[in-house]
Amino acid sequence: MRPGRILRYFLILSIWTVPARAQETQIASDTSPRFFLDSDVGIRAELGFLPPSSDFGASLEIPLLRRIEIQGSASFSPDKKKITDDGHSISAYGTGILWINPRVGALGGVEYGQLWTSQFDEGGYAPFLGAAIRTHYEYPGRLYIRYSIPTGCVWATPSNPCKLQSKRLQGPTFRQEFQLVSHIRAGVEAGIYHFCDQSNEDDPAVPRTCHWAGTELIFIRFQFPAWRRSGGY
């Protein structure tokens, strides 16, 4: 999968979700929390997982006032790593959105992930920044764009004895969501990432091998209890 191809798909999708003529986007006045059961399926083979990939979890959205929104999610994935032919992982996100105007918001947050296999465990935190854009065509929706910022150690030193080198993963994730009916949302997600393999910590002069990778997922979210569909959720 070439990252350029993924980006072209999402540029086309973003254009398609914006109406041909400008429409007023309303900010939902309901400030009650919204709870979801989430699932997704897709391909993350270029990140080292055996296809198909899947996640199952729960999430919530908490609107605060009219311009601030807090989101959180947690999920479990039974995906196996190619190198060990086993494994499973968990992940959790915390996100804050500040709506600059009724259509565009700035977002920031942090992700925590933990992977367990028979040969190694790895995990850590990764902050991200991005934007949220309200879209509308046949259905109201949102386009989320976030950029993951690399963290973690590169080489083990006496003062920084990391057991496993960080992949230093970074790159953009694009997520287009549609509210199909009052209690069901669905959409697509794709990412373009740069990351590095493990290397010999005893010879820092030898450079690490790094790669580009793409991921593609489709997802569905069930909200409970159902709430009235709004043109600007």
N, C-alpha and C positions, 0 to 999 in steps of 0.2 A: 504494500500500500504506500503510495507516494503522498507525502504531506500536502503537496500542492493540489492534488486532486480533492482531498478532503476540504481544503479551504475553498476551492471553487464551488463545491456542492453547497457549502454553508453561505457563501455570498449569494448564490442563486436563491436559496431558501429565504434568506433575510429580505431580499428584494421582493419575493413573492408574498411574504407575510405583511408587507406594508401596503395599504390601500392605494389605488391609483390617484385618489384625491385626498387631501388632508381631512382628517376627522378629529373631532375633539375627544380626547381620552380622559375619562373620568377616574378619579382616585376613589377606590371603594371606601365608604364611610364606616363599614362594619369593622370594629376593632377587636372582635372576639377571636380567640385562637382558632386555628384550623389544623386538624390532625389528619394524617394520611397513612395508608399502607402502600408501600412502594415495591416495585419489582422491575428489573430490566434484563435484557439478554442481548448479546452481541459478540464482538470479536476483540480480544486484547492479546492476540498471538504475538505481535511484535514487541510486547512488553514481557514475553516469556511465559505466558499462560496457555494451557491447552484449550482449544476452542471446543464448544462455545462457552462464552463467559456469561455469568449471571450473578445477580445480587438480589437480596430480599431484606426489607427493613421497614422502618417507620420514620416519619418526619413531621415537623410542625412549622407553622408560620404564625407569627404574632405581630400584627400591625400595632404600632404605637403612634398615637396622635395621627397626623395625616401624611407625614413625610418620612417616617422611620419605620422600618420593618426588621424583625429579628427572625432568622430561620435556623433550624437545627435538624440534623438527621443522623441516623445510625443504621448500619446494614451489615449483613453477613454474606460472604461469598464462598461457595464450595470449590472455586476454581483451583485446578492443579497446576503446579509449576512444571514446565517441560523438563527441566534438569533433574527433578526428583520424582516426577510422575505421581506426586501427591501434594497435599497442602490444603489450607483453608485460611481465610483472612477476615478481619473485621475493619470497618472504617467508620469515622464520625466526622461530621462537618458542623461548624458554627459560622454563620454568616450574618452580617449587618448591612442593610441597604438604606441609603439616604437618597430620597427622591428629590432630585434637583428641580425638576418640573414634572407635570403629570405623565410624561412619556419616558423620561430618562432618569436613571438613578445610578449613583456610584456605590460599589459594594466592596467589602473586604472581609476577610475571615481566615480561618485556620482549619486544616484537615489533620486528623490523626489516623494513622493506619498501622496495622500489625499483621504480619504474615507468619504462619507456622508451617514448617515442613519437617520431614524426617531427618534432614541433614543440617538445616540452619533455620534460625528465626531472625526476622528483621522488622523494624518499625520505627516510627518517629512522627514528628510534626512537620507540616508544610504550610506556610502562609500563602495567601493569594489575594490579588486585587483584580478589579474588573468593573463591569457595568451591567445593569439590567435595563432592558428596553421593552416597553409595552408594545405589542403588535396586535393587529386585527385584520383579518380577511374574512373567511367564512366563520371563524371562531376567534374569540379573544385569546390572547396568549402572551407569552413573555419570551424574549431572547436573552439568555444569560451568557456573558462572555467573561471568563476569568483567566488570569495568568498565574500559574504556580511558580513560586519563588524557591530556588534550590536552597537546601539546608543540609547540615550534617558534615561530618569530618571527611577529609579526602585522604590523608595519610595518618597512620597511627604514630604518635610521638610519646615520649615519657610523660608529658603533661596532658596528653589527649589520647589515652589508650582505647580507641574505638575498636570493638570486637569485629565489626563488619563495616567496610567502607560504605559511605552514602553513595547512592546512584546519582546524586545531584540532579534529580529530575526537574525539568522546567519546561514550560510551554503553555500555549493557550488551549482552553476547552470551550467549545461552543455547544450550547444546549437550548434548543427551541421547544417550548412547551405550548400545548393548546388545551383549552378547557372545552371538551367535546359536549358534555352535558353537565348538569349542576354538580355532580359528585364524581366525575371522572375526568382526569387530565392524562394526556399522552403526548409523546413527542420523540425526538431524536437527539442524540448527543454524539459529538466527535471531538477528538483531541489530537494535537500534534505536539510530540514531546521529544526532548533531547535528554539522553541519560548516558551514563558511563558504566562499564563493566568493572568487576573486581580486578585488582592488579597486585603485583608483588610489593608488599609494604617494606620489604628489606632492601628494595632497590628503587627509591623514588625517582631516579633519573629515567627510568623506563616509563613512558607515558601510558596513561590509561586509554583503552579503546572505547570510543563513544559512538553513539548511534542516534538516528532519528527513527521515531516510531509513530504509528497512527492507531487510533482506536475508534470503533463505531458501535453504537448501542441504540436500541429502541427501548422506551420505557413506558410504563403505565402507573398511574397513581389513583387510588380510591380514597375519597374523602368521606369521613364520618364525623358527626351526622351531616347530611347533605345541606348545602346552603344555596341560596338563590344565585344563579349565574349572573355575573355582572360584566359589562363591557370593559371594565378597567380594574380587574382584580389585582 
